[in-house]
Amino acid sequence: MKRFNIKPILFFGVAIIFASCTKEVEKPEAKDSPKANALEVSEGAAGTVVSITGSDLGGMKSIMFEKDSVFAPFNPVFNNDKAVVFRVPDDASGGNQNIVLTNSLNKQVVVSYTVLALPTITAVSNYNFVANTEITITGNNLNDVTSVGLTGTTETATIVSKTKKSMVVTMPATEVNTATLTITNSTGPTVTNQVFVNLDKAYKIFTEGYNNGFENASWGPASVSTEFAKTGTTSFKAGYNKGQWSADGFANWGGIASMPEYKFMSFWVKGASLPYTLYVVGDQREGGYGNSDTSVPIQIPANVWTYFKIPMETLQLWKKGGPFKQVGFFIKGPDAQDEAFYFDDVIFIK
């Protein structure tokens, strides 16, 4: 069965009524004693249509949600002596509060309303963590968060600081491989789309240095660097000389047997001076390790850290059937000048 959202229909129906009235009568003036009826629906999220009815409501000049003094924009066409119609503003703070309506005579009328404002998450400073890792969460409606838990567990992060738009937490010790976060504020809980990775449970190629028998196997100038790091203090600096079409990366010459329990390869990359495309290569991939396999491109913006999480089904690191020994990143060029990229937390994830 198809479902229709009747809110826009009601809103535009009210708009037609108001528009019709404005053609027949002059805009009502403000009065000394505006009065409002109790709201039939006294709660809603951002974007919800609010219709306040009463008497002597004409001539309104402002509508303010009292918590954090957030003003709601409104069209005077939707305001007459008996009603005023507007929407809950996008940045309204959650919780019970007054809506304060002020007319052009500075006379006010107040109605009670509860704004439903679940936490929303738009970005995080890192997806990888160990116990006590500090992560900054960016979004909205975070100032009244009361708990941040690893979804499906009893383990909770410690809230270090919070504002409406951002929050800093320290992650707990845990035995889980990966987890989303359940973030709860006064409106209720929300589960993040972002999935966080326990580095202690990942298979590490490079974190604070080389791991699990891997070493530098680059064609260009590459090394462990302390110039930049996403996690900790070091990264893998992959240098590419102008016009060389080279591959930089890692090798374990003893070979790594197939590990079907791992579902993703992930890493952070700090871009070079310009946007570039690199290609993931491996000796047991169908295209081999070198400067001809372009089947797994990664687009890297300039000068910022970017997170990549690639399914193992896409990478096919054991495609040829034997243990893989090399994995790295090939570039066409660079054409303009020598360039350097910084890789951190190169891992496999279950």
C-alpha contacts under 8 A as a table, 3 or more apart, distances in Angstrom:
res1	aa1	res2	aa2	distance
5	N	8	P	6.85
5	N	9	I	7.72
6	I	9	I	5.07
6	I	10	L	6.13
7	K	10	L	5.15
7	K	11	F	6.04
7	K	49	V	7.27
8	P	11	F	4.93
8	P	12	F	6.06
9	I	12	F	5.31
9	I	13	G	5.96
10	L	13	G	4.90
10	L	14	V	6.15
11	F	14	V	5.20
11	F	15	A	6.22
11	F	49	V	7.01
12	F	15	A	4.66
12	F	16	I	6.15
13	G	16	I	5.18
13	G	17	I	6.41
14	V	17	I	5.09
14	V	18	F	6.19
14	V	78	F	7.71
15	A	18	F	5.13
15	A	19	A	5.94
15	A	77	V	7.65
15	A	78	F	6.39
16	I	19	A	4.98
16	I	20	S	6.00
17	I	20	S	5.16
17	I	21	C	6.25
18	F	21	C	5.05
18	F	22	T	6.25
18	F	77	V	6.24
18	F	78	F	5.74
18	F	79	N	7.58
18	F	80	N	7.83
19	A	22	T	5.18
19	A	23	K	6.62
19	A	77	V	6.54
19	A	78	F	7.86
20	S	23	K	5.38
20	S	24	E	6.83
21	C	24	E	5.23
21	C	25	V	6.07
22	T	25	V	5.39
22	T	26	E	6.27
22	T	27	K	6.59
22	T	77	V	7.35
23	K	26	E	7.76
27	K	58	G	7.73
27	K	59	G	7.82
27	K	80	N	7.00
28	P	58	G	5.11
28	P	59	G	6.25
28	P	80	N	5.84
28	P	81	D	6.07
29	E	58	G	5.54
29	E	59	G	5.07
30	A	56	D	7.06
30	A	57	L	7.03
30	A	58	G	5.10
30	A	59	G	4.27
30	A	60	M	6.89
30	A	103	N	5.96
30	A	104	S	6.03
30	A	105	L	6.35
31	K	34	P	6.20
31	K	56	D	5.70
31	K	57	L	7.39
31	K	58	G	7.19
31	K	59	G	7.78
31	K	103	N	7.91
31	K	105	L	7.27
31	K	107	K	7.77
32	D	105	L	7.13
32	D	107	K	6.20
33	S	56	D	6.73
33	S	107	K	7.09
34	P	54	G	7.75
34	P	55	S	6.00
34	P	56	D	4.62
34	P	57	L	5.26
34	P	107	K	7.31
34	P	108	Q	7.04
34	P	109	V	6.14
35	K	54	G	5.46
35	K	55	S	5.27
35	K	56	D	6.45
35	K	57	L	6.83
35	K	109	V	6.24
36	A	52	I	6.65
36	A	53	T	5.77
36	A	54	G	4.25
36	A	55	S	6.60
36	A	57	L	7.68
36	A	109	V	6.75
36	A	110	V	7.47
36	A	111	V	7.10
37	N	52	I	7.05
37	N	53	T	5.73
37	N	54	G	5.15
38	A	111	V	7.02
39	L	42	S	5.42
39	L	51	S	7.88
39	L	52	I	6.65
39	L	53	T	7.98
39	L	111	V	7.68
42	S	112	S	7.10
42	S	113	Y	4.97
42	S	114	T	6.22
43	E	113	Y	5.62
43	E	114	T	4.48
43	E	115	V	5.66
43	E	116	L	6.76
44	G	48	T	5.69
44	G	88	V	7.47
44	G	114	T	6.68
44	G	115	V	5.36
44	G	116	L	5.37
45	A	48	T	5.70
45	A	88	V	6.75
45	A	115	V	5.66
45	A	116	L	4.52
45	A	117	A	5.95
46	A	87	R	7.39
46	A	88	V	4.86
46	A	89	P	5.44
46	A	90	D	4.80
46	A	91	D	7.38
46	A	92	A	6.88
46	A	115	V	7.56
46	A	116	L	7.47
46	A	117	A	7.27
47	G	87	R	5.27
47	G	88	V	5.04
47	G	89	P	6.14
47	G	90	D	6.45
48	T	87	R	5.28
48	T	88	V	5.37
49	V	85	V	7.08
49	V	86	F	5.77
49	V	87	R	4.39
49	V	88	V	6.60
50	V	85	V	5.73
50	V	86	F	5.43
50	V	87	R	5.59
50	V	88	V	6.97
51	S	83	A	6.88
51	S	84	V	5.96
51	S	85	V	4.50
51	S	86	F	6.71
52	I	83	A	5.48
52	I	84	V	5.42
52	I	85	V	6.39
53	T	57	L	7.92
53	T	82	K	5.53
53	T	83	A	4.26
53	T	84	V	6.67
54	G	57	L	6.66
54	G	81	D	7.69
54	G	82	K	5.09
54	G	83	A	6.15
55	S	81	D	5.78
55	S	82	K	4.95
55	S	83	A	7.59
56	D	81	D	4.69
56	D	82	K	6.41
57	L	60	M	6.89
57	L	79	N	7.39
57	L	80	N	6.23
57	L	81	D	4.48
57	L	82	K	5.77
57	L	83	A	6.19
57	L	84	V	7.09
57	L	103	N	7.90
58	G	79	N	6.00
58	G	80	N	4.59
58	G	81	D	4.30
58	G	82	K	7.32
58	G	83	A	7.69
58	G	84	V	7.90
58	G	103	N	7.43
59	G	76	P	7.95
59	G	79	N	7.34
59	G	80	N	7.39
59	G	103	N	5.35
59	G	104	S	5.86
60	M	63	I	7.78
60	M	76	P	7.64
60	M	79	N	7.28
60	M	101	L	6.82
60	M	102	T	5.71
60	M	103	N	3.83
60	M	104	S	6.03
61	K	101	L	7.82
61	K	102	T	5.94
61	K	103	N	5.02
61	K	104	S	5.64
62	S	71	F	7.21
62	S	72	A	7.57
62	S	73	P	7.87
62	S	101	L	5.89
62	S	102	T	5.34
62	S	103	N	6.85
63	I	71	F	5.71
63	I	72	A	5.48
63	I	73	P	7.37
63	I	74	F	7.89
63	I	99	I	6.85
63	I	100	V	5.79
63	I	101	L	4.60
63	I	102	T	6.53
64	M	69	S	6.13
64	M	70	V	5.55
64	M	71	F	4.23
64	M	72	A	5.95
64	M	99	I	5.61
64	M	100	V	5.13
64	M	101	L	6.47
65	F	68	D	7.52
65	F	69	S	5.72
65	F	70	V	5.07
65	F	71	F	6.04
65	F	72	A	7.25
65	F	92	A	6.84
65	F	97	Q	7.06
65	F	98	N	6.17
65	F	99	I	4.63
65	F	100	V	6.43
66	E	69	S	4.82
66	E	70	V	6.65
66	E	97	Q	6.02
66	E	98	N	5.38
66	E	99	I	5.91
66	E	100	V	6.71
67	K	70	V	6.94
67	K	92	A	7.77
67	K	93	S	6.18
67	K	97	Q	6.13
67	K	98	N	7.64
68	D	92	A	7.96
68	D	93	S	6.80
70	V	89	P	7.66
70	V	91	D	7.08
70	V	92	A	5.82
70	V	93	S	7.70
71	F	89	P	7.33
72	A	86	F	7.26
72	A	87	R	6.94
72	A	88	V	6.55
72	A	89	P	5.30
73	P	86	F	7.29
73	P	87	R	7.80
73	P	89	P	7.41
74	F	78	F	7.65
74	F	85	V	7.47
74	F	86	F	5.39
74	F	87	R	7.58
75	N	78	F	5.70
75	N	79	N	7.51
75	N	86	F	7.57
76	P	79	N	5.17
77	V	80	N	7.85
78	F	83	A	7.68
78	F	84	V	5.68
78	F	85	V	5.46
78	F	86	F	7.65
79	N	82	K	7.87
79	N	83	A	5.77
79	N	84	V	4.27
79	N	85	V	6.55
80	N	83	A	5.49
80	N	84	V	6.45
88	V	92	A	6.82
88	V	115	V	7.83
89	P	92	A	5.36
92	A	115	V	7.12
92	A	117	A	7.75
93	S	115	V	6.78
93	S	117	A	6.64
93	S	141	N	6.66
94	G	114	T	7.15
94	G	115	V	4.74
94	G	116	L	5.38
94	G	117	A	4.59
94	G	118	L	7.61
94	G	141	N	7.03
94	G	186	S	7.07
94	G	187	T	6.62
95	G	114	T	5.22
95	G	115	V	5.19
95	G	116	L	6.52
95	G	117	A	7.52
95	G	186	S	6.53
95	G	187	T	6.74
96	N	112	S	7.26
96	N	113	Y	5.76
96	N	114	T	4.05
96	N	115	V	6.37
97	Q	112	S	5.86
97	Q	113	Y	5.56
97	Q	114	T	6.05
97	Q	115	V	7.74
98	N	110	V	6.21
98	N	111	V	5.54
98	N	112	S	4.50
98	N	113	Y	5.86
99	I	110	V	5.65
99	I	111	V	5.32
99	I	112	S	6.17
99	I	113	Y	6.63
100	V	108	Q	6.62
100	V	109	V	6.01
100	V	110	V	4.72
100	V	111	V	6.83
101	L	108	Q	5.45
101	L	109	V	5.34
101	L	110	V	6.30
102	T	105	L	7.88
102	T	106	N	5.57
102	T	107	K	5.59
102	T	108	Q	4.48
102	T	109	V	6.74
103	N	106	N	5.19
103	N	107	K	5.54
103	N	108	Q	6.51
104	S	107	K	7.38
116	L	187	T	5.62
117	A	141	N	6.23
117	A	187	T	5.84
118	L	141	N	6.45
118	L	184	T	7.78
118	L	185	N	6.77
118	L	186	S	7.93
118	L	187	T	5.56
118	L	188	G	6.11
118	L	189	P	6.83
118	L	190	T	6.59
119	P	139	G	7.36
119	P	140	N	5.86
119	P	141	N	4.86
119	P	142	L	5.76
119	P	145	V	7.71
119	P	183	I	6.87
119	P	184	T	7.16
119	P	185	N	6.73
119	P	189	P	7.46
119	P	190	T	6.30
120	T	139	G	5.28
120	T	140	N	5.23
120	T	141	N	6.70
120	T	142	L	7.83
120	T	190	T	7.54
120	T	192	T	7.97
121	I	124	V	7.85
121	I	137	I	6.92
121	I	138	T	5.89
121	I	139	G	4.28
121	I	140	N	6.74
121	I	192	T	6.64
122	T	137	I	7.93
122	T	138	T	5.80
122	T	139	G	4.93
123	A	137	I	6.15
123	A	138	T	5.12
123	A	139	G	6.76
124	V	127	Y	7.06
124	V	135	I	6.93
124	V	136	T	5.71
124	V	137	I	4.60
124	V	138	T	6.02
125	S	135	I	5.72
125	S	136	T	5.19
125	S	137	I	6.61
126	N	129	F	7.61
126	N	135	I	6.21
126	N	136	T	7.71
126	N	230	K	7.95
127	Y	194	Q	7.57
127	Y	195	V	6.78
127	Y	196	F	4.65
127	Y	197	V	5.98
128	N	196	F	5.79
128	N	197	V	4.72
128	N	198	N	6.07
128	N	199	L	6.11
128	N	345	D	7.95
129	F	132	N	7.94
129	F	133	T	5.47
129	F	171	M	6.94
129	F	196	F	7.29
129	F	197	V	6.22
129	F	198	N	5.31
129	F	199	L	5.75
130	V	133	T	5.60
130	V	171	M	6.97
130	V	172	P	7.49
130	V	173	A	6.69
130	V	198	N	5.84
130	V	199	L	5.88
130	V	200	D	6.46
131	A	170	T	7.69
131	A	171	M	5.56
131	A	172	P	4.88
131	A	173	A	4.36
131	A	174	T	7.49
132	N	170	T	5.01
132	N	171	M	5.04
132	N	172	P	6.01
132	N	173	A	7.42
133	T	170	T	5.31
133	T	171	M	5.38
134	E	168	V	6.80
134	E	169	V	5.64
134	E	170	T	4.34
134	E	171	M	6.48
135	I	168	V	5.72
135	I	169	V	5.48
135	I	170	T	6.23
135	I	171	M	7.45
136	T	166	S	6.98
136	T	167	M	5.71
136	T	168	V	4.42
136	T	169	V	6.51
137	I	166	S	5.54
137	I	167	M	5.12
137	I	168	V	6.16
137	I	169	V	7.83
138	T	165	K	5.87
138	T	166	S	4.40
138	T	167	M	6.54
139	G	142	L	7.15
139	G	164	K	7.89
139	G	165	K	5.09
139	G	166	S	5.95
140	N	164	K	5.69
140	N	165	K	4.62
140	N	166	S	7.11
141	N	144	D	6.94
141	N	145	V	7.73
141	N	164	K	5.05
141	N	165	K	6.53
141	N	185	N	7.86
142	L	145	V	5.30
142	L	162	K	6.46
142	L	163	T	6.05
142	L	164	K	4.70
142	L	165	K	6.06
142	L	166	S	6.32
142	L	167	M	6.56
142	L	185	N	7.22
143	N	162	K	5.37
143	N	163	T	4.45
143	N	164	K	4.25
143	N	165	K	7.38
143	N	166	S	7.80
143	N	167	M	7.75
144	D	164	K	7.68
144	D	185	N	5.34
144	D	186	S	6.27
145	V	148	V	7.78
145	V	162	K	7.96
145	V	183	I	6.96
145	V	184	T	5.53
145	V	185	N	3.94
145	V	186	S	6.90
146	T	183	I	7.92
146	T	184	T	5.89
146	T	185	N	5.44
146	T	186	S	7.60
147	S	156	T	7.24
147	S	157	A	7.66
147	S	159	I	7.59
147	S	182	T	8.00
147	S	183	I	5.97
147	S	184	T	5.42
147	S	185	N	7.26
148	V	156	T	5.65
148	V	157	A	5.47
148	V	158	T	7.40
148	V	159	I	7.48
148	V	181	L	6.44
148	V	182	T	5.72
148	V	183	I	4.61
148	V	184	T	6.56
149	G	153	T	7.40
149	G	154	T	7.05
149	G	155	E	5.82
149	G	156	T	4.04
149	G	157	A	5.89
149	G	181	L	5.55
149	G	182	T	5.15
149	G	183	I	6.56
150	L	153	T	5.65
150	L	154	T	7.13
150	L	155	E	5.75
150	L	156	T	5.99
150	L	157	A	7.58
150	L	179	A	5.92
150	L	180	T	6.11
150	L	181	L	4.84
150	L	182	T	6.23
151	T	179	A	6.14
151	T	180	T	5.55
151	T	181	L	5.30
151	T	182	T	5.38
151	T	191	V	7.51
155	E	172	P	6.64
155	E	173	A	7.92
155	E	174	T	7.22
156	T	171	M	7.47
156	T	172	P	6.25
157	A	169	V	6.07
157	A	170	T	5.55
157	A	171	M	4.72
157	A	172	P	5.33
158	T	169	V	5.33
158	T	170	T	5.18
158	T	171	M	6.71
158	T	172	P	7.55
159	I	162	K	7.44
159	I	167	M	7.44
159	I	168	V	6.18
159	I	169	V	4.49
159	I	170	T	6.70
160	V	167	M	7.58
160	V	168	V	5.35
160	V	169	V	5.25
160	V	170	T	7.01
161	S	167	M	5.67
161	S	168	V	5.26
161	S	169	V	7.23
162	K	165	K	7.90
162	K	166	S	5.84
162	K	167	M	4.13
162	K	168	V	6.33
163	T	166	S	5.30
163	T	167	M	6.17
174	T	198	N	7.78
175	E	201	K	7.67
176	V	179	A	7.02
176	V	198	N	6.97
176	V	201	K	7.56
177	N	197	V	6.27
177	N	198	N	5.39
177	N	201	K	5.41
177	N	202	A	7.17
177	N	349	I	7.69
177	N	350	K	6.71
178	T	195	V	6.56
178	T	196	F	5.46
178	T	197	V	4.52
178	T	198	N	5.79
178	T	350	K	7.98
179	A	195	V	5.53
179	A	196	F	5.28
179	A	197	V	6.76
180	T	191	V	6.68
180	T	192	T	5.71
180	T	193	N	6.93
180	T	194	Q	6.11
180	T	195	V	4.67
180	T	196	F	5.94
181	L	191	V	5.69
181	L	192	T	5.47
181	L	194	Q	7.83
181	L	195	V	7.69
181	L	196	F	7.92
182	T	189	P	6.33
182	T	190	T	5.63
182	T	191	V	4.45
182	T	192	T	6.52
183	I	189	P	5.44
183	I	190	T	5.40
183	I	191	V	6.29
183	I	192	T	7.62
184	T	187	T	7.63
184	T	188	G	5.31
184	T	189	P	3.96
184	T	190	T	6.31
185	N	188	G	5.33
185	N	189	P	6.38
192	T	195	V	7.39
197	V	202	A	7.66
197	V	349	I	7.56
198	N	201	K	5.55
198	N	202	A	6.63
199	L	202	A	5.03
199	L	203	Y	7.98
199	L	204	K	7.92
201	K	349	I	7.90
202	A	347	I	6.28
202	A	348	F	5.77
202	A	349	I	5.24
202	A	350	K	6.99
203	Y	347	I	5.48
203	Y	348	F	4.93
203	Y	349	I	6.67
204	K	207	T	6.65
204	K	211	N	5.68
204	K	212	N	6.72
204	K	345	D	7.46
204	K	346	V	6.41
204	K	347	I	4.55
204	K	348	F	6.53
205	I	210	Y	5.96
205	I	211	N	4.98
205	I	212	N	6.44
205	I	214	F	6.26
205	I	250	F	7.74
205	I	345	D	7.75
205	I	346	V	5.49
205	I	347	I	5.55
205	I	348	F	7.94
206	F	209	G	5.35
206	F	210	Y	4.59
206	F	211	N	5.64
206	F	214	F	7.90
206	F	236	F	7.52
206	F	344	D	6.68
206	F	345	D	5.71
206	F	346	V	5.02
206	F	347	I	6.92
207	T	210	Y	6.71
207	T	211	N	7.35
207	T	231	T	7.74
207	T	234	T	7.72
207	T	235	S	7.22
207	T	344	D	5.91
207	T	345	D	4.48
207	T	346	V	6.39
207	T	347	I	7.90
208	E	231	T	7.95
208	E	232	G	6.60
208	E	233	T	7.01
208	E	234	T	5.52
208	E	235	S	6.86
208	E	345	D	7.84
209	G	224	V	6.84
209	G	234	T	7.08
209	G	235	S	7.35
209	G	236	F	7.74
210	Y	213	G	7.21
210	Y	214	F	5.63
210	Y	215	E	5.95
211	N	214	F	5.65
211	N	215	E	7.96
212	N	252	N	8.00
213	G	252	N	5.61
214	F	250	F	6.05
214	F	251	A	5.16
214	F	252	N	4.45
214	F	253	W	7.83
215	E	250	F	5.49
215	E	251	A	5.42
215	E	252	N	6.48
216	N	222	A	7.29
216	N	223	S	7.11
216	N	249	G	6.26
216	N	250	F	4.94
216	N	251	A	6.40
217	A	248	D	6.60
217	A	249	G	5.49
217	A	250	F	4.89
217	A	251	A	5.45
217	A	326	Q	7.59
218	S	221	P	7.08
218	S	222	A	6.31
218	S	238	A	7.73
218	S	247	A	6.13
218	S	248	D	3.84
218	S	249	G	5.12
218	S	250	F	6.96
218	S	328	G	7.97
219	W	246	S	5.91
219	W	247	A	5.66
219	W	248	D	5.61
220	G	238	A	7.34
220	G	239	G	5.63
220	G	240	Y	5.49
220	G	241	N	6.68
220	G	246	S	6.51
220	G	247	A	7.12
220	G	248	D	6.23
221	P	238	A	6.66
221	P	239	G	4.84
221	P	240	Y	6.81
221	P	241	N	7.88
222	A	236	F	7.23
222	A	237	K	5.35
222	A	238	A	4.55
222	A	239	G	5.28
222	A	248	D	7.13
223	S	236	F	5.89
223	S	237	K	5.34
223	S	238	A	6.89
224	V	234	T	6.68
224	V	235	S	5.86
224	V	236	F	4.74
224	V	237	K	5.98
225	S	228	F	7.02
225	S	234	T	5.47
225	S	235	S	5.32
225	S	236	F	5.92
225	S	237	K	5.81
226	T	229	A	6.80
226	T	233	T	5.95
226	T	234	T	4.61
226	T	235	S	6.47
227	E	234	T	7.44
227	E	235	S	7.91
228	F	233	T	7.27
228	F	234	T	6.60
228	F	235	S	6.42
228	F	342	Y	7.16
229	A	232	G	6.33
229	A	233	T	5.35
229	A	234	T	5.09
229	A	235	S	5.16
229	A	342	Y	7.72
229	A	344	D	6.66
230	K	233	T	7.71
230	K	235	S	7.52
230	K	268	W	7.21
230	K	305	W	7.54
230	K	344	D	6.20
230	K	345	D	7.96
231	T	234	T	7.58
231	T	344	D	7.00
231	T	345	D	7.21
234	T	344	D	7.65
235	S	342	Y	5.97
235	S	343	F	5.60
235	S	344	D	4.97
236	F	342	Y	5.46
236	F	343	F	4.95
236	F	344	D	6.30
237	K	340	A	6.53
237	K	341	F	5.82
237	K	342	Y	4.56
237	K	343	F	6.48
238	A	248	D	6.01
238	A	249	G	7.48
238	A	340	A	5.51
238	A	341	F	5.19
238	A	342	Y	6.13
238	A	343	F	7.47
239	G	248	D	7.50
239	G	338	D	7.42
239	G	339	E	5.88
239	G	340	A	4.35
239	G	341	F	6.55
240	Y	244	Q	7.21
240	Y	245	W	7.91
240	Y	246	S	6.62
240	Y	248	D	7.83
240	Y	331	I	7.79
240	Y	333	G	8.00
240	Y	334	P	6.98
240	Y	338	D	5.77
240	Y	339	E	5.28
240	Y	340	A	6.10
241	N	244	Q	5.75
241	N	246	S	7.92
241	N	333	G	7.90
241	N	334	P	6.92
241	N	337	Q	7.12
241	N	338	D	4.38
241	N	339	E	6.48
242	K	333	G	6.11
242	K	334	P	4.99
242	K	335	D	5.68
242	K	336	A	6.63
242	K	337	Q	4.88
242	K	338	D	4.57
242	K	339	E	7.41
243	G	332	K	7.67
243	G	333	G	4.36
243	G	334	P	5.26
243	G	335	D	5.30
243	G	337	Q	7.95
244	Q	332	K	7.81
244	Q	333	G	5.79
244	Q	334	P	7.19
245	W	291	N	6.24
245	W	330	F	7.01
245	W	331	I	5.45
245	W	332	K	4.76
245	W	333	G	4.78
245	W	334	P	7.08
246	S	290	G	7.25
246	S	291	N	6.23
246	S	330	F	5.70
246	S	331	I	6.02
246	S	332	K	7.48
246	S	333	G	7.71
247	A	289	Y	7.84
247	A	290	G	5.89
247	A	291	N	6.52
247	A	328	G	6.45
247	A	329	F	5.32
247	A	330	F	4.04
247	A	331	I	6.57
248	D	328	G	5.49
248	D	329	F	5.46
248	D	330	F	6.51
249	G	326	Q	7.40
249	G	327	V	5.88
249	G	328	G	3.76
249	G	329	F	6.03
250	F	326	Q	5.72
250	F	327	V	5.57
250	F	328	G	5.96
251	A	325	K	5.35
251	A	326	Q	4.34
251	A	327	V	6.58
252	N	255	G	5.58
252	N	256	I	7.22
252	N	325	K	5.01
252	N	326	Q	6.54
253	W	325	K	5.39
253	W	326	Q	7.77
254	G	325	K	6.91
255	G	323	P	5.00
255	G	324	F	5.33
255	G	325	K	4.57
256	I	323	P	4.79
256	I	324	F	5.27
256	I	325	K	6.29
257	A	322	G	7.08
257	A	323	P	4.34
257	A	324	F	6.76
258	S	318	W	6.34
258	S	322	G	7.89
258	S	323	P	6.35
258	S	324	F	7.92
259	M	262	Y	5.99
260	P	263	K	7.10
261	E	350	K	5.78
262	Y	312	M	7.44
262	Y	348	F	6.04
262	Y	349	I	5.28
262	Y	350	K	4.08
263	K	311	P	5.90
263	K	312	M	5.32
263	K	313	E	7.64
263	K	348	F	7.30
263	K	349	I	5.87
263	K	350	K	5.20
264	F	309	K	6.28
264	F	310	I	5.41
264	F	311	P	4.40
264	F	312	M	5.04
264	F	348	F	5.60
264	F	349	I	5.06
264	F	350	K	6.82
265	M	309	K	5.75
265	M	310	I	5.31
265	M	311	P	6.46
265	M	312	M	6.52
265	M	346	V	7.35
265	M	347	I	5.70
265	M	348	F	4.43
265	M	349	I	6.17
266	S	307	Y	7.42
266	S	308	F	5.36
266	S	309	K	4.20
266	S	310	I	6.17
266	S	345	D	7.44
266	S	346	V	5.87
266	S	347	I	5.51
266	S	348	F	6.35
266	S	349	I	7.37
267	F	307	Y	6.02
267	F	308	F	5.50
267	F	309	K	6.77
267	F	343	F	6.78
267	F	344	D	5.99
267	F	345	D	5.21
267	F	346	V	4.44
267	F	347	I	6.46
268	W	305	W	6.35
268	W	306	T	5.54
268	W	307	Y	4.54
268	W	308	F	6.26
268	W	343	F	5.63
268	W	344	D	5.16
268	W	345	D	6.31
268	W	346	V	7.22
269	V	300	I	7.51
269	V	304	V	7.89
269	V	305	W	5.32
269	V	306	T	5.34
269	V	307	Y	6.60
269	V	308	F	8.00
269	V	341	F	6.67
269	V	342	Y	5.47
269	V	343	F	4.60
269	V	344	D	6.53
270	K	300	I	7.92
270	K	302	A	7.62
270	K	303	N	6.01
270	K	304	V	5.15
270	K	305	W	4.13
270	K	306	T	6.36
270	K	341	F	5.72
270	K	342	Y	4.99
270	K	343	F	6.61
271	G	274	L	7.40
271	G	275	P	7.04
271	G	276	Y	7.87
271	G	300	I	5.78
271	G	301	P	5.62
271	G	302	A	4.50
271	G	303	N	4.54
271	G	304	V	5.53
271	G	305	W	6.51
271	G	306	T	7.74
271	G	340	A	7.72
271	G	341	F	5.41
271	G	342	Y	7.07
272	A	275	P	6.95
272	A	276	Y	7.72
272	A	301	P	7.76
272	A	302	A	5.17
272	A	303	N	5.45
272	A	339	E	5.96
272	A	340	A	5.57
272	A	341	F	5.41
273	S	302	A	5.35
273	S	303	N	5.95
273	S	339	E	7.12
274	L	301	P	7.05
274	L	302	A	4.69
274	L	303	N	7.48
275	P	299	Q	7.48
275	P	300	I	5.70
275	P	301	P	4.50
275	P	302	A	4.63
276	Y	299	Q	6.18
276	Y	300	I	5.43
276	Y	301	P	6.76
276	Y	302	A	7.55
277	T	297	P	6.35
277	T	298	I	5.62
277	T	299	Q	4.69
277	T	300	I	6.03
277	T	331	I	6.82
277	T	332	K	7.92
278	L	297	P	5.75
278	L	298	I	5.39
278	L	299	Q	6.68
278	L	300	I	7.41
278	L	329	F	5.97
278	L	330	F	5.55
278	L	331	I	4.94
278	L	332	K	7.60
279	Y	293	D	7.26
279	Y	294	T	5.61
279	Y	295	S	7.26
279	Y	296	V	5.45
279	Y	297	P	4.38
279	Y	298	I	6.02
279	Y	329	F	5.30
279	Y	330	F	5.05
279	Y	331	I	6.48
280	V	293	D	7.98
280	V	294	T	7.65
280	V	295	S	7.97
280	V	296	V	5.54
280	V	297	P	6.52
280	V	298	I	7.57
280	V	315	L	7.79
280	V	327	V	7.30
280	V	328	G	5.79
280	V	329	F	4.72
280	V	330	F	6.51
281	V	285	R	6.98
281	V	287	G	7.48
281	V	288	G	6.50
281	V	289	Y	5.09
281	V	290	G	6.71
281	V	293	D	6.49
281	V	296	V	7.76
281	V	327	V	5.70
281	V	328	G	5.33
281	V	329	F	5.81
281	V	330	F	6.73
282	G	285	R	5.20
282	G	287	G	7.74
282	G	288	G	5.41
282	G	289	Y	4.46
282	G	290	G	7.81
282	G	317	L	6.23
282	G	324	F	7.32
282	G	325	K	7.76
282	G	326	Q	5.29
282	G	327	V	4.28
282	G	328	G	6.35
283	D	287	G	7.80
283	D	288	G	4.35
283	D	289	Y	4.35
283	D	317	L	7.72
283	D	324	F	6.21
283	D	325	K	6.47
283	D	326	Q	5.40
283	D	327	V	6.84
284	Q	287	G	7.96
284	Q	288	G	5.86
284	Q	289	Y	7.64
284	Q	316	Q	7.92
284	Q	317	L	5.56
284	Q	318	W	5.18
284	Q	319	K	5.74
284	Q	320	K	5.16
284	Q	321	G	7.27
284	Q	322	G	6.82
284	Q	323	P	7.33
284	Q	324	F	5.30
284	Q	325	K	7.65
284	Q	326	Q	7.88
285	R	288	G	5.08
285	R	289	Y	7.47
285	R	315	L	7.42
285	R	316	Q	5.79
285	R	317	L	5.03
285	R	318	W	6.19
285	R	319	K	5.16
285	R	320	K	6.33
286	E	316	Q	7.86
286	E	319	K	6.01
286	E	320	K	6.40
287	G	292	S	6.96
287	G	293	D	4.89
288	G	293	D	6.84
289	Y	293	D	7.56
289	Y	326	Q	6.97
289	Y	327	V	7.14
289	Y	328	G	7.60
290	G	293	D	6.94
290	G	330	F	6.74
291	N	330	F	5.91
291	N	331	I	7.35
291	N	332	K	7.66
293	D	296	V	7.86
294	T	297	P	6.19
296	V	314	T	7.61
296	V	315	L	7.16
300	I	306	T	7.00
301	P	304	V	6.51
301	P	306	T	7.51
310	I	314	T	6.90
310	I	315	L	7.20
311	P	314	T	5.33
311	P	315	L	6.60
312	M	315	L	4.90
312	M	316	Q	5.92
312	M	317	L	7.33
313	E	316	Q	5.61
316	Q	319	K	5.12
317	L	324	F	6.55
318	W	321	G	5.46
318	W	322	G	6.23
318	W	323	P	6.52
318	W	324	F	6.07
319	K	322	G	7.88
324	F	327	V	7.92
331	I	334	P	6.86
334	P	337	Q	6.31
334	P	338	D	6.67
334	P	339	E	7.04
343	F	346	V	7.10
